[in-house]
Amino acid sequence: MLLNVYNRYNVIFEKGKGTYIYDNEGNEYLDFVSGISVNCLGHASPVITKALIEQSQKLVHISNLYYSQPQLDLAKKLTDNSEMERVFFTNSGTEAIELALKIARKYGNNLSCDENGNKITDKTEIIYMKDSFHGRSTGALAVTGQPKYQKPFKPLMKNVTECNFNDVQDLKAKVSEKTAAIILEPIQGESGLESATPEFIGTIKELSEKYDTLVIFDEIQCGMGRTGKLFAYENFDLVPDVITIAKSLGGGVPIGACLTKGKANDVLVPGDHGSTYGGNPLVCAVANAVLHELIDNKLVEKNVVEKGQYSVKKLEKLKEKFDFIEEIRGKGLLLGIKFDDKKILAKDIVLKALENGLLLVGAGNNVVRFFPPFNVANEEIDKAVCILEKVLGILL
Ligand SMILES: *Cc1c(COP(=O)(O)O)cnc(C)c1O
């Protein structure tokens, strides 16, 4: 029945509560995938249920021809808690990326013309990183530096250039007056949780100022609290011109956003972009409730930071036991366990963990992500690490 584009695990999930999830045969699992960095409040969160019920009794959808209070409140919350100034809401991360790319192209096109509107140069190139992931639409795919995803769908969007992640020399060689934007995940999610180095970020800052180039941070996976800061850029010495977010923003309802500041604010004008569903009252009401937990109830500042440190401590102990664990990487609860892929494969660990009641997801060949919800308890972390230890023992 379903289009065959996923190698799904042979399990049908029925319900969940907090960090636990249950299949249709009643088996219990600890969920350390969180719907791939989405369910930040865990399953069946009363906060989300309440917002869904209350808002669905008022308004579910009105289109973007009109204002709604939940959308205005959410835009205010996001801009009040960051250096960003404008927000456009989408239904997914990929759609937020598409908008960021359109802003980049138009920004460059505007700067490519003289005051009479005659084209004098072509400043529309977009630089992206090797091993990045920005989504599966044709635009997002064009800046996703992974041949296995791109190859079957060529030709993709033109005038994009790949740069090696964290390679300062390569970046210097590639960015020029022709560059409209540089797009990157400050911490690469799908390919193994590698973080941009301070030197690389410093060079991006320097070159983007020199060449009047927009900097786009894709925080779809690493943003909205998972690193222990609301926005991932807060971990770096750079405030991007454009940020994309999604995943944890909605705690499970489909919502994304593209945020801008300064020179990126007024690039697009009425008629340049739109979305029928984007930021409808229902999803915005839920995101407001989620952000209230994350920000006002200090779930990020307290829990993510504390549980992150606790998890790292436990995982470092595991690393001492198994010499094929190379590194515990990441920030907050955006954690990855890096294995020696000559000895053990991420996908084998993930499958064995599932059979033993723990949901995990790989990143690349040799990293397993450790993504509990933000309100995870210490005992749940203990239990997950214990299952992982058992699984590694079996696979050894
Ligand atoms: C998940 C993800 C996307 C795509 O988001 P969707 O909601 O699946 O469209 C883009 N960029 C990053 C970094 C992601 O992790």
The ligand as an SDF file (V2000), in Angstrom:
LIG
                    3D

 15 15  0  0  0  0  0  0  0  0999 V2000
   14.8650   16.7640    9.1720 C   0  0  0  0  0  0  0  0  0  0  0  0
   15.7260   17.7840    8.5540 C   0  0  0  0  0  0  0  0  0  0  0  0
   15.3130   18.4980    7.4180 C   0  0  0  0  0  0  0  0  0  0  0  0
   14.0270   18.2020    6.6940 C   0  0  0  0  0  0  0  0  0  0  0  0
   12.9130   18.4460    7.4840 O   0  0  0  0  0  0  0  0  0  0  0  0
   11.5040   17.7690    7.1180 P   0  0  0  0  0  0  0  0  0  0  0  0
   10.5870   18.2610    8.1980 O   0  0  0  0  0  0  0  0  0  0  0  0
   11.7000   16.2990    7.0900 O   0  0  0  0  0  0  0  0  0  0  0  0
   11.0910   18.3050    5.7930 O   0  0  0  0  0  0  0  0  0  0  0  0
   16.1530   19.5000    6.9610 C   0  0  0  0  0  0  0  0  0  0  0  0
   17.3160   19.7820    7.5680 N   0  0  0  0  0  0  0  0  0  0  0  0
   17.7320   19.1190    8.6600 C   0  0  0  0  0  0  0  0  0  0  0  0
   19.0080   19.5090    9.3220 C   0  0  0  0  0  0  0  0  0  0  0  0
   16.9710   18.0860    9.1780 C   0  0  0  0  0  0  0  0  0  0  0  0
   17.4040   17.3990   10.2350 O   0  0  0  0  0  0  0  0  0  0  0  0
  1  2  1  0
  2  3  1  0
  2 14  2  0
  3  4  1  0
  3 10  2  0
  4  5  1  0
  5  6  1  0
  6  7  2  0
  6  8  1  0
  6  9  1  0
 10 11  1  0
 11 12  2  0
 12 13  1  0
 12 14  1  0
 14 15  1  0
M  END
$$$$
